[in-house]
Amino acid sequence: MSLLVHNVSATLGSREVLHSIGFEVRPGEVLGLVGPNGSGKTTALRCCYRALTPASGSVLVDGVDAHEMKRAELARIVGVGTQEPAASVGLTVRESVALGRVPHRGWFDRPSASDEDIVTSCLRRVDLLDLAGRDVGALSGGERQRVSIARALAQQPRILLLDEPTNHLDLRQQLLVMNAVRDLAADGLAVVVTVHDLRLAVEYCTALAVIADGSVVASGATAEVLTDELLAEVFGIRATVRTRPRPTIDIHGLA
């Protein structure tokens, strides 16, 4: 399934924070939303999963307006991992991740053996099996971040939206999460991820949408989008993107 954001504008209070933005992600792709702090990346993602209603424009899930879909139906298709997941006080890690199965069975139905297997698989994917019995409220920020991602994966979505999934994570955990994201796309998911670290964006995203001051200023294949000129103008850095022997970015200093 594909996700298309078409001419979306959004307001917070009386201020317009997104100005007719657009981007698309298809199965097998990892689209990175990149830009300076406060540029509108998280707001754009919130419009995609109905946490925020656009002032104009539309978000289409396989051609259907997401804001006209029933929430349970949308939750079976679109999984979301938020940047600062709220601690589910009183729930264990396993119980919190198991909430991702609710759209497939209902709040009051008992989990099936299949549900339990899916939850275990998702915990393993983000290296949380050893913490499955811990209270979520006792976890670190990085551990709660991984709980949020595992819960989104437990929904078995066709479209996955992740807001700064590597926030609070150490280097090993960052690579573990981003490798999982790349594998999920290879399995046919369409993934949209907001990324703060340009190195991770270059290495793991197949395409980018660069957002600055609430507008998409460039979009397309990663190596084509991150030109020397754009990196200087939008990010204020001197850098060069290389594609061989593997995609990477060399940052030389401030522009």
Stockholm file with secondary structure:
# STOCKHOLM 1.0

chainA/1-255         MSLLVHNVSATLGSREVLHSIGFEVRPGEVLGLVGPNGSGKTTALRCCYRALTPASGSVLVDGVDAHEMKRAELARIVGVGTQEPAASVGLTVRESVALGRVPHRGWFDRPSASDEDIVTSCLRRVDLLDLAGRDVGALSGGERQRVSIARALAQQPRILLLDEPTNHLDLRQQLLVMNAVRDLAADGLAVVVTVHDLRLAVEYCTALAVIADGSVVASGATAEVLTDELLAEVFGIRATVRTRPRPTIDIHGLA
#=GR chainA/1-255 SS CCEEEEEEEEEETTEEEEEEEEEEECTTCEEEEECSTTSSHHHHHHHHTTSSCCSEEEEEETTEEGGGSCHHHHHHHEEEECSSCCCCTTCBHHHHHHGGGHHHHCTTSCCCHHHHHHHHHHHHHTTCGGGTTSBGGGSCHHHHHHHHHHHHHHTCCSEEEEESTTTTCCHHHHHHHHHHHHHHHHTTCEEEEECSCHHHHHHHCSEEEEEETTEEEEEEEHHHHCCHHHIIIIICEEEEEECSSSCEEEEEEEC
#=GC SS_cons         CCEEEEEEEEEETTEEEEEEEEEEECTTCEEEEECSTTSSHHHHHHHHTTSSCCSEEEEEETTEEGGGSCHHHHHHHEEEECSSCCCCTTCBHHHHHHGGGHHHHCTTSCCCHHHHHHHHHHHHHTTCGGGTTSBGGGSCHHHHHHHHHHHHHHTCCSEEEEESTTTTCCHHHHHHHHHHHHHHHHTTCEEEEECSCHHHHHHHCSEEEEEETTEEEEEEEHHHHCCHHHIIIIICEEEEEECSSSCEEEEEEEC
//
